[in-house]
């Protein structure tokens, strides 16, 4: 995590930018290990544990909202035959 952000190209275009965070996730499935890195820019200056919680909580909210939408609209069971059907369904 970095709190010195002045070096970042066009950092002045993000008002309130104070933190650059890199989160590294490591997981092993069936003996195969993969590492994923995600970068975030943020306005709060917080300890690493708090930034991890904020990143996870953000996706929790996003996923929860989409899950409700999927279930309510029945998107998982929808069979779209027309070329523009998927686009039309996503507009709902």
N, C-alpha and C positions, 0 to 999 in steps of 0.2 A: 504494500500500500504506500502511495506517495502523497504527501501533502504539499509538495512544491510543484505547482502546475504551470508556472510561468513559461517553462520551456516548451510546452505543448503548442503545436501549430494552431493558430487562431483561438487560443484559449480565451481570449477576450470576447469571443462570440457566444460563449456560454456564461451568462451572468450568474454569479454565485458559485461557479465551479471551484471546489476546494480539494477534491480527492480523486485520485485514480486508483482503482482497485483491480487486482488480478486474482481471480479465484481459480484454484486448480482442484479438479476432482479426479480421483483415481478409483477405478472399480475393476473387479475381476469377475468374469462370468465364464464358467466352464473352463477354467484354467487360463483364460486369455485376459490380460490386463490392458486396459485402455486409460489414457489420461486426456482430460478435456480441460482447456483453459478458456475462461470467459473474462473479458475486461469490461469494467463499468466506469463511468464518470459520475460524480455525485457532488451534491452541495454540502451534506453534513460532514464535519470532521469528527469521526468516531473511531473507537478502538476496532481492531480487526474482527473480534467476535460479533460486535454490533453490526458491522458492515455485512458480514456473512448472513446474519439474521435478516437484515433488510433485503438482501438479494433473494434469499429463499422465500421470504414473506411476499415479495412482489410477485414471484411466479406462482405462489400458492393462490393469491387473489386472482391472477389471470386465469389459471387453470380452473379454479372453482367457478368463475363466471362463465367460461366456455362450456364446462360440463353441464351446468344448468341449461344453457342455451341448446346444447346438443340434445339433451333429454327432452326438453320442452318441445322443441321443433322436430324431434325424431330424425335428426340428421344422420345418425348412424345407420338407420334402416332405409333411408331415402334411396330410391332408384331413379337416377336422372338419365333420361334417354336423349334429350335434345342437346345440341352443342353448347348452347348458352344456359342450360339448366343449372349447372353448378354455380355459375355467376349469379343467376336469379335467386337461387336458394340462399347464397351467402348474403344477399342484400336484405333478406328477411331477418 
